[in-house]
């Protein structure tokens, strides 16, 4: 029950394969940006295919942007922002092979996410490029995803929760950890700290039992 009191905020995620960007970073937190809160060059992760002049990027919409687009979707009947549902009824359909410049429109909310977020992401990657006079990179493939309960609006801290890093109820043999716990709620670093803190606590109890 205490966990249910922690509100979640939705997010929209966009994954794109683009021409090489020449951006001098692999991940970036954006504070105050009107459209995006986080960018990551997914193809930079160990074991991921690199080269060939193509990069894979993942972008998370900012909370305000996600809220605006989701509200627009509900107002228009769930088909996506800017009247996508009505245009789909006329037979319009987007496929990734046609590219985001296609005049044909999108048939689902994830595809509407692509339509709304690809252009600003192209502009942002161009602005962040180390290349002088860089133009927006061509998007080869794009996929959108709706993440209904993406991030906690606040961290979960309750009695028996290990200083807010995890939850441990020894009486009922129940434990929980994850990114809903402090010190970094909603971030992978917080999930790792929460999990390792809980593991240390359990191992310490086992050693003294």
SEVEXKE-60367 format. One record per residue (C-alpha): residue in one letter; z, y, x. Coordinates in Angstrom, 1 decimal. Layout:
N
PT_r_pz_py_px
PT_a_Z_Y_X
...
// end
This chain:
209
PT_r_pz_py_px
PT_x_0.0_0.0_0.0
PT_x_0.7_2.6_2.7
PT_x_-2.8_2.0_4.1
PT_x_-4.4_2.8_0.8
PT_x_-3.0_6.3_1.0
PT_x_-5.2_7.1_4.0
PT_x_-8.3_8.8_2.7
PT_x_-11.7_7.9_4.1
PT_x_-14.7_10.2_4.5
PT_x_-18.3_8.9_4.2
PT_x_-21.0_9.2_6.9
PT_x_-24.7_8.8_7.2
PT_x_-26.1_7.1_10.2
PT_x_-29.7_7.4_11.6
PT_x_-31.3_5.1_14.2
PT_x_-34.5_6.1_15.8
PT_x_-36.9_4.9_18.5
PT_x_-38.5_7.9_20.1
PT_x_-40.6_8.8_23.1
PT_x_-38.6_9.5_26.2
PT_x_-36.4_12.5_25.8
PT_x_-35.2_13.4_29.3
PT_x_-31.8_14.2_27.9
PT_x_-29.2_14.2_30.7
PT_x_-26.5_12.3_28.8
PT_x_-26.0_9.0_26.9
PT_x_-23.5_10.2_24.3
PT_x_-22.4_13.5_22.9
PT_x_-19.8_14.7_20.4
PT_x_-20.9_17.7_18.5
PT_x_-18.3_20.1_17.0
PT_x_-19.4_22.5_14.4
PT_x_-23.0_21.4_14.3
PT_x_-24.4_21.7_10.7
PT_x_-26.1_18.3_10.6
PT_x_-24.7_15.9_13.3
PT_x_-21.3_15.0_14.7
PT_x_-22.3_12.4_17.3
PT_x_-25.3_11.2_19.2
PT_x_-25.7_8.1_21.4
PT_x_-28.6_6.7_23.4
PT_x_-28.2_3.1_22.2
PT_x_-30.7_1.8_24.7
PT_x_-28.4_2.9_27.6
PT_x_-25.9_0.2_26.7
PT_x_-25.6_-2.7_29.2
PT_x_-28.1_-5.5_28.4
PT_x_-30.2_-3.3_26.1
PT_x_-33.9_-3.1_26.9
PT_x_-34.9_0.1_28.7
PT_x_-38.1_1.6_30.0
PT_x_-41.5_1.7_28.6
PT_x_-41.2_5.3_27.7
PT_x_-39.2_4.6_24.6
PT_x_-35.5_5.3_23.8
PT_x_-33.3_4.2_20.9
PT_x_-30.8_6.8_19.6
PT_x_-28.1_6.6_16.9
PT_x_-26.9_9.8_15.2
PT_x_-24.1_10.3_12.8
PT_x_-24.3_13.0_10.2
PT_x_-21.5_15.6_10.2
PT_x_-19.0_15.1_7.3
PT_x_-20.3_18.3_5.5
PT_x_-23.9_17.1_5.8
PT_x_-23.0_13.6_4.5
PT_x_-21.1_15.0_1.7
PT_x_-23.9_17.4_0.7
PT_x_-26.6_14.7_0.7
PT_x_-24.4_12.1_-1.1
PT_x_-23.6_14.7_-3.7
PT_x_-27.3_15.5_-4.1
PT_x_-28.0_11.8_-4.5
PT_x_-25.4_11.4_-7.3
PT_x_-26.7_14.5_-9.1
PT_x_-30.3_13.2_-9.0
PT_x_-29.4_9.7_-10.2
PT_x_-28.9_7.9_-6.9
PT_x_-32.5_7.9_-5.7
PT_x_-31.8_10.3_-2.8
PT_x_-32.0_14.0_-2.2
PT_x_-34.8_16.4_-3.2
PT_x_-36.1_14.4_-6.2
PT_x_-37.0_11.3_-4.2
PT_x_-36.2_9.1_-7.3
PT_x_-38.8_10.9_-9.4
PT_x_-41.5_10.7_-6.7
PT_x_-40.8_7.0_-6.2
PT_x_-41.5_6.5_-9.9
PT_x_-45.0_7.8_-9.2
PT_x_-45.5_5.0_-6.7
PT_x_-44.6_6.8_-3.4
PT_x_-43.3_4.6_-0.7
PT_x_-42.5_5.1_3.0
PT_x_-42.6_2.4_5.7
PT_x_-41.5_2.9_9.3
PT_x_-45.0_2.1_10.5
PT_x_-46.4_5.2_8.9
PT_x_-44.0_7.4_10.8
PT_x_-41.9_10.3_9.5
PT_x_-44.9_12.6_9.4
PT_x_-46.4_10.6_6.5
PT_x_-46.9_12.6_3.3
PT_x_-45.8_9.6_1.3
PT_x_-42.2_9.7_0.4
PT_x_-39.1_7.4_0.4
PT_x_-38.1_4.8_-2.1
PT_x_-34.4_4.2_-1.3
PT_x_-31.4_6.3_-0.3
PT_x_-31.5_5.0_3.3
PT_x_-35.1_6.1_3.5
PT_x_-34.1_9.5_2.0
PT_x_-31.6_9.8_4.8
PT_x_-34.4_9.3_7.3
PT_x_-36.4_12.1_5.6
PT_x_-33.5_14.5_5.7
PT_x_-32.2_13.8_9.2
PT_x_-35.2_13.0_11.3
PT_x_-36.6_16.5_11.6
PT_x_-33.3_18.1_12.7
PT_x_-32.7_15.3_15.1
PT_x_-36.1_15.8_16.7
PT_x_-35.3_19.5_17.1
PT_x_-31.9_18.8_18.6
PT_x_-33.2_16.3_21.1
PT_x_-35.8_18.8_22.1
PT_x_-33.1_21.5_22.6
PT_x_-30.9_19.2_24.6
PT_x_-33.7_17.9_26.9
PT_x_-33.6_18.8_30.6
PT_x_-37.4_19.3_30.5
PT_x_-38.5_23.0_30.4
PT_x_-40.4_23.7_27.2
PT_x_-39.8_20.3_25.7
PT_x_-41.4_19.6_22.4
PT_x_-39.7_17.5_19.7
PT_x_-40.2_13.8_20.6
PT_x_-42.3_11.6_18.4
PT_x_-40.3_9.2_16.2
PT_x_-41.8_5.7_16.3
PT_x_-39.3_4.0_14.0
PT_x_-36.5_5.3_11.9
PT_x_-33.8_3.6_9.8
PT_x_-31.1_5.3_7.7
PT_x_-27.7_3.8_6.7
PT_x_-25.1_4.9_4.2
PT_x_-21.6_4.3_5.4
PT_x_-19.3_4.8_2.4
PT_x_-15.9_4.6_4.2
PT_x_-16.8_5.5_7.7
PT_x_-13.9_7.4_9.1
PT_x_-10.2_8.0_8.2
PT_x_-9.5_11.6_7.3
PT_x_-6.0_11.1_8.9
PT_x_-4.3_8.4_10.9
PT_x_-2.1_5.7_9.3
PT_x_1.5_5.8_10.5
PT_x_4.2_4.0_8.7
PT_x_7.6_2.3_9.4
PT_x_7.1_-0.6_11.8
PT_x_3.7_0.7_12.9
PT_x_4.4_0.8_16.6
PT_x_4.5_4.6_16.9
PT_x_1.4_4.8_14.8
PT_x_-0.8_2.7_17.1
PT_x_-0.6_-0.5_14.9
PT_x_1.3_-2.0_12.0
PT_x_3.6_-5.0_12.5
PT_x_5.6_-6.6_9.8
PT_x_7.5_-9.4_11.5
PT_x_9.4_-10.5_8.4
PT_x_6.1_-11.4_6.6
PT_x_4.2_-12.4_9.8
PT_x_1.6_-9.7_9.2
PT_x_-0.1_-7.3_11.7
PT_x_-2.9_-4.9_11.5
PT_x_-4.8_-2.7_14.0
PT_x_-7.9_-0.6_14.2
PT_x_-9.4_2.8_14.2
PT_x_-7.3_3.9_11.2
PT_x_-4.4_4.2_13.6
PT_x_-3.6_7.1_16.0
PT_x_-4.0_8.5_18.6
PT_x_-7.8_8.7_18.0
PT_x_-8.4_7.8_14.4
PT_x_-12.0_7.1_13.5
PT_x_-13.1_6.5_17.1
PT_x_-13.8_3.3_19.1
PT_x_-11.3_4.5_21.7
PT_x_-8.6_4.5_19.0
PT_x_-9.6_1.0_17.8
PT_x_-9.3_-0.3_21.4
PT_x_-6.0_1.4_22.1
PT_x_-4.6_0.1_18.7
PT_x_-5.8_-3.5_19.4
PT_x_-4.5_-3.7_22.9
PT_x_-1.2_-2.0_21.9
PT_x_-0.6_-4.6_19.2
PT_x_-1.5_-7.5_21.6
PT_x_1.0_-6.2_24.2
PT_x_3.7_-6.0_21.5
PT_x_3.0_-9.5_20.3
PT_x_3.0_-10.9_23.8
PT_x_6.2_-9.1_24.6
PT_x_7.9_-10.6_21.5
PT_x_6.6_-14.1_22.4
PT_x_8.0_-13.7_25.9
PT_x_11.5_-12.9_24.6
PT_x_11.6_-15.4_21.8
// end
